[in-house]
């Protein structure tokens, strides 16, 4: 009997159980296809992040207090400060991804910024703010900074749920907050004080 070609498309599994005495044949194709550039990072964080672990403060990270104050962050203030102590963990995973695929770190930062930029753009459109009016832009962002952070976290989670269904939603939420904090620390989320001097 001629052998059949068993194929899987778009990350699926193919199974052929036909015939007498056939042993199952599986073919896996493109398993590591993600809907978002950030999902491999989220997967690594979900697997290694323990929010109850001892936090280690790092001195090389920029102090986020000025930026939190400048953007008038009220609700997420504590969460971002708490996440800062885990930035070494995030950096180590990002560096590992960048080692496997050079240039990934910049792509990840760009993806985080794009997520923020999309939320900010929608906010400015909804509020009919002229982008050339820097004071109006800053006022609108400051008035909605916590909502912007929440929306960026939610957009990352929405993209992740497609690919990371094997992890709990709570773990994905915690890891998404770490990614947002990483973006905040690297000035990819919210406004930079230096841009308004």
C-alpha positions, -999 to +999 in steps of 0.1 A: +000+000+000+015+034-009+021+057+020-001+088+023+013+123+029-001+136+062+001+174+064-007+201+091-012+237+083-011+269+104+002+253+136-023+224+135-019+187+140-025+161+113-035+125+122-041+095+101-057+065+118-069+047+087-060+012+077-056-020+096-026-021+119-015+014+111+004+032+139-007+068+144+012+093+123+016+129+135+031+158+117+035+191+134+042+222+113+050+257+124+041+252+160+058+283+173+037+308+152+025+337+174-001+363+167+020+389+185+058+396+187+053+399+225+038+364+230+072+345+232+082+370+259+049+366+277+053+328+275+088+329+291+076+353+318+045+332+327+068+302+331+093+320+353+076+349+371+067+344+407+051+376+421+056+363+457+093+359+452+118+382+469+122+414+449+157+426+441+161+463+435+185+471+406+203+504+407+209+507+369+172+511+361+159+546+357+138+559+385+102+559+373+089+583+400+094+614+379+077+599+349+048+586+370+044+621+385+048+638+351+020+617+336-002+619+367-005+581+371-027+575+401-041+539+401-012+520+384+014+539+404+020+512+430+018+483+404+045+499+382+068+505+412+063+469+423+070+456+388+103+476+386+120+452+409+114+424+384+129+442+354+160+421+356+139+390+349+122+407+320+156+419+306+171+384+309+142+369+288+144+397+263+181+392+259+177+355+255+151+361+227+174+386+211+203+361+212+181+336+194+169+361+169+191+393+167+171+425+166+142+411+186+147+435+215+141+465+193+111+448+177+096+440+211+101+476+222+085+488+190+055+465+195+050+478+230+052+514+218+028+506+189+003+493+214+006+525+234+005+547+203-027+530+191-044+536+225-031+572+226-042+579+191-078+566+198-079+587+229-068+619+211-094+612+183-122+606+208-113+638+226-108+658+193-073+668+203-051+684+177-018+665+178+002+697+171-012+712+204+014+697+228-003+712+259-037+697+249-021+663+241-002+663+275-034+673+294-054+646+277-028+619+283-024+630+320-062+630+325-063+594+311-029+579+320-043+551+341-069+542+314-041+542+288-020+518+309-050+495+314-058+495+277-022+487+267-022+458+293-056+446+279-044+448+243-014+427+251-036+401+269-061+400+240-032+391+216-017+366+240-049+347+247-049+334+211-016+317+215-011+312+252-044+294+260-025+268+280-017+293+308-041+309+333-055+343+325-041+356+359-006+345+350-009+362+316-022+394+333+007+395+357+032+389+329+015+415+306+019+441+335+056+433+336+058+439+298+040+472+302+063+482+331+093+473+309+078+496+281+072+523+307+108+522+320+121+523+284+099+553+276+076+534+252+045+540+272+032+574+283+049+607+277+085+615+282+091+646+304+120+656+281+096+660+251+078+688+269+108+709+280 
